[in-house]
Amino acid sequence: MTVKIVVSDIPAFEERHYDLLRREVPTVTVATPSNEDLATELADAEVFFGYHEPQVFREATKLKWIQTSSAGLDAILIPEVVERNLLVSNASAVHAAAVVEQAWALTTAISRDMSTYFRQQIEHVWEWGRLYDLDGATAGIIGLGGIGRRYAKIAEAFGMRVIAVDAHQPGQPEWVSELWSIDRLDDLLAESDVVLVACPYTAETHHLINADRLAAMKADAILINIARGSIVDEPALAKTLQEGHLMGAGIDVCEEEPLPAESPLWDVPRLIITPHVAGHTSKRKQRLMEFFIKNLRRYLRGEAVENLVDQRKGYPIPTAN
């Protein structure tokens, strides 16, 4: 029996990506409906690949597997979806390299005061800004999954000491000096010169970085968030920066996206904002499709799919690799 797959993603795949899927796995039927026809096509589909608001899955009674094109799953795993006991897998491994590049761009932009120089270039001003040494500093990573581990490896190459906390203790890479349980988060914040937020967003991590924890960080520390906006208390972060605590912060994610033009975050000093672009590259669509094809073959053979999500927790449980 032919397996029907429905693909829907923003930004949309191109015809060449669908051609690759059909060529590499010719035994499946692939539907690429418009938003208006999506619910109809899902009615008899076994597999969904892409990303969409979860309400569309409620009537998809034959659905067995959702492979998302995103890493975050907080918007998809509503109770009605979780209760159906579907297979759900995410695409965190696909995005890790690009997300870490963005995280490091934000880190070095703040440590070398690039926002000041960009402004001064427009104003034709030649002055030194506030510069910071990463060599010999401590990088603290919250969440040692694929993104956290890759960031840690680069930090170590920069001459930094790396410490991390993780809820699941996924094994300690040689380039990480200390790996602690999540209950030592406050210790990590107190010791770190750069803090990377790379944990999943769940009910437990909502506003994990709050006013008290921001105050506990070093006065000249750097905070980077490439995970989810709601992990950091944004009003508390704005107040902290406005009061002169922290060297700076870089965020690629916000609690409300797109960030409204009237949001006070735009004008917060020493805050660099990018519009949730960390996972987007020129090769994103190709890599996603190649990953899906690999996972689809595993599914069709009856094997466990990669990045299988623990739906009660809201993310794949990391492994020591």
C-alpha positions in Angstrom: 0.0 0.0 0.0 1.3 3.4 -1.0 2.1 5.8 1.8 0.7 9.3 1.3 2.9 12.2 2.4 1.7 15.8 2.7 4.3 18.5 2.6 3.7 22.1 3.8 6.4 24.4 5.0 7.2 28.1 5.3 9.3 29.1 3.4 7.9 26.7 0.8 10.0 24.0 -0.8 10.6 24.3 -4.5 9.6 21.9 -7.2 13.2 20.5 -7.4 13.0 19.5 -3.8 9.7 17.6 -4.4 11.3 16.0 -7.5 14.2 14.8 -5.3 11.7 13.2 -2.8 9.8 11.5 -5.5 12.9 10.3 -7.2 14.6 9.0 -4.1 11.5 7.3 -2.6 9.3 6.5 -5.6 7.0 4.2 -3.6 5.3 7.1 -1.8 2.6 9.6 -2.9 3.5 13.2 -2.3 0.9 16.0 -2.0 1.9 19.7 -1.8 -1.4 21.4 -1.1 -2.2 25.1 -0.6 -3.2 26.2 2.8 -6.9 26.1 1.7 -6.6 22.4 0.6 -4.3 21.3 3.4 -6.9 19.9 5.7 -8.6 18.0 2.9 -5.3 16.4 1.8 -4.4 15.5 5.3 -7.6 13.5 5.8 -6.1 10.4 4.2 -2.4 11.1 4.7 -0.1 8.9 6.8 2.9 11.4 7.1 3.2 15.1 7.4 6.4 16.9 6.7 6.9 20.6 7.3 5.4 23.1 9.7 1.8 24.3 10.4 -0.5 25.3 13.1 -1.5 22.2 15.0 -5.3 22.6 14.6 -5.0 21.2 11.0 -4.0 17.8 12.4 -7.2 17.3 14.4 -9.2 15.7 11.6 -6.2 13.9 10.1 -7.4 10.5 11.5 -5.0 8.4 9.4 -1.9 10.4 10.3 0.9 8.4 12.0 4.0 10.5 11.8 4.8 14.3 11.9 8.3 15.3 10.8 8.6 19.0 11.5 11.0 21.3 9.6 11.7 23.2 12.8 13.7 22.5 15.9 11.2 24.0 18.4 7.9 22.2 19.0 6.2 24.3 21.5 3.6 25.5 19.0 2.7 22.1 17.6 2.5 19.8 20.7 -1.0 20.9 21.8 -2.8 18.3 24.0 -5.0 17.1 21.1 -1.9 16.2 19.2 0.0 14.6 22.1 -3.0 12.5 23.1 -3.1 10.8 19.6 0.2 9.1 20.3 1.6 10.0 16.9 5.3 9.8 16.1 6.7 13.3 16.1 10.3 14.1 15.2 12.0 17.5 14.7 14.8 18.9 12.6 17.2 20.1 15.2 20.2 18.3 13.8 19.7 20.0 10.4 19.7 23.5 11.8 22.5 23.2 14.4 25.4 24.5 12.3 23.6 27.6 11.0 22.1 28.4 14.5 25.5 28.2 16.1 27.0 30.5 13.4 24.3 33.0 14.3 25.0 32.6 18.0 28.7 33.2 17.4 28.0 36.2 15.2 26.0 37.7 18.1 28.6 36.8 20.6 31.5 38.4 18.7 29.4 41.4 17.6 28.9 42.2 21.3 32.4 41.3 22.5 33.9 43.5 19.8 31.2 46.2 20.1 30.3 46.0 16.4 26.9 47.7 16.8 28.8 50.9 17.9 31.1 50.7 14.9 28.2 50.1 12.5 26.6 53.3 13.8 29.8 55.2 13.7 30.4 54.2 10.1 27.0 55.7 9.2 27.9 58.9 11.2 31.5 59.0 9.8 33.0 58.8 13.3 36.3 57.1 14.2 36.3 56.2 17.9 37.1 53.1 19.9 34.3 51.2 21.5 34.1 48.9 24.5 36.1 45.7 23.7 36.1 42.4 25.5 38.4 39.4 25.5 36.9 36.0 24.9 40.2 34.2 25.2 40.5 33.0 28.8 36.8 33.7 29.6 34.2 31.2 30.6 31.3 30.2 28.3 28.2 28.8 30.1 25.8 26.8 28.0 22.2 26.1 29.1 21.2 23.0 27.2 23.9 20.7 25.8 22.1 19.3 22.8 23.4 19.6 19.2 23.5 23.4 19.3 25.0 23.6 22.7 27.7 21.1 22.0 28.7 22.7 18.7 28.8 26.2 20.3 30.9 24.7 23.1 33.4 23.3 20.7 33.9 26.7 19.0 34.2 28.4 22.4 36.9 26.0 23.4 38.7 26.8 20.1 38.5 30.5 21.1 40.5 29.7 24.2 37.5 29.7 26.5 36.7 27.5 29.5 33.3 25.8 28.8 30.8 24.8 31.4 27.2 23.6 30.9 24.0 22.6 32.5 21.6 20.1 31.1 18.5 18.4 32.4 19.5 15.0 31.0 23.3 14.8 31.4 23.9 13.7 27.8 27.5 12.8 28.2 30.4 15.3 28.7 32.5 16.1 25.5 36.2 16.6 26.1 35.9 20.2 25.2 33.5 20.9 28.1 35.2 21.4 31.4 32.2 20.9 33.6 28.7 19.4 33.0 26.2 20.0 35.8 22.6 19.2 36.3 20.1 22.0 35.7 19.7 22.7 39.4 23.2 24.2 39.2 22.1 26.9 36.8 22.7 29.7 39.3 26.3 28.5 39.7 26.8 28.6 35.9 25.4 32.1 35.7 27.7 33.3 38.4 30.8 31.9 36.8 30.1 32.6 33.1 31.3 35.6 31.1 29.1 34.5 28.1 25.9 32.6 28.6 24.2 30.8 25.7 20.5 29.9 26.1 20.1 26.7 24.0 17.5 24.6 25.9 14.0 23.7 24.6 11.1 25.9 25.6 8.7 24.1 27.9 6.5 25.0 30.9 9.6 24.5 33.1 11.8 26.8 31.1 9.3 29.7 30.8 11.2 32.8 32.0 14.0 30.6 33.2 16.2 33.6 32.8 14.3 36.1 35.0 15.2 39.3 36.8 16.9 37.5 39.7 19.1 35.4 37.5 20.0 38.3 35.3 21.1 40.2 38.4 23.2 37.1 39.4 25.2 37.3 36.2 28.5 39.1 36.1 28.2 42.8 35.5 30.1 42.6 32.2 28.7 39.2 31.0 27.1 38.6 27.6 23.7 36.8 27.2 22.8 35.1 23.9 19.4 33.6 23.2 18.9 31.5 20.1 16.3 29.1 21.6 12.9 30.6 22.2 12.0 34.1 23.3 9.9 33.1 26.3 12.8 31.5 28.0 14.1 35.0 28.8 11.9 37.5 30.7 12.2 40.3 28.1 11.0 43.2 30.4 13.6 42.0 32.9 16.3 41.9 30.3 15.5 45.4 29.0 15.6 46.8 32.6 18.8 45.0 33.3 20.5 46.5 30.2 19.0 49.9 30.8 20.5 49.9 34.3 24.0 49.1 32.9 24.2 45.5 34.1 25.7 43.1 31.5 28.0 44.1 28.7 25.2 43.2 26.2 22.8 40.7 24.9 22.0 39.2 21.5 18.6 37.6 20.8 17.4 35.9 17.6 14.1 35.1 19.2 11.4 37.1 20.9 8.3 36.3 22.9 6.1 38.0 20.2 7.2 37.5 16.6 7.4 39.5 14.4 8.6 41.9 17.1 6.1 44.9 16.9 7.5 48.1 15.6 6.4 49.8 18.9 8.2 47.3 21.1 10.5 49.0 23.6 13.1 46.2 22.9 14.2 48.0 19.7 15.7 50.8 21.6 17.3 49.0 24.5 21.0 49.8 24.8 23.6 47.1 24.0 20.9 44.7 22.8 21.3 43.2 19.3 18.1 41.8 17.7 18.0 39.5 14.7 14.6 38.4 13.3 14.6 34.6 14.0 16.9 33.9 11.1 19.4 31.6 12.8 18.1 28.4 11.1 17.7 29.9 7.7 20.4 29.6 5.1 20.7 29.2 1.3 21.0 25.4 1.8 18.2 25.1 4.4 15.5 23.6 2.1 17.9 21.1 0.5 19.3 19.9 3.8 15.8 19.6 5.2 14.6 17.5 2.3 17.7 15.3 2.5 17.2 14.8 6.2 13.5 13.9 5.6 14.3 11.4 2.9 16.8 9.7 5.2 14.3 9.6 8.0 11.5 8.5 5.7 13.5 5.5 4.6 13.9 4.6 8.3 10.2 4.9 8.8 9.3 2.8 5.8 11.6 0.1 7.0 10.0 0.1 10.4 13.1 1.5 12.1 13.1 4.3 14.8 13.2 7.7 13.2 15.9 10.2 14.2 15.1 13.1 16.5 12.1 11.2 17.9 10.4 13.6 20.4 9.4 12.8 23.9 6.0 14.6 23.5 5.4 15.0 27.2 8.7 16.8 27.6 8.5 18.6 24.3 11.8 17.7 22.7 14.1 14.8 21.7 16.0 13.4 24.7 19.7 14.2 23.9 22.2 11.3 23.7 25.9 11.2 24.3 27.3 11.6 20.8 
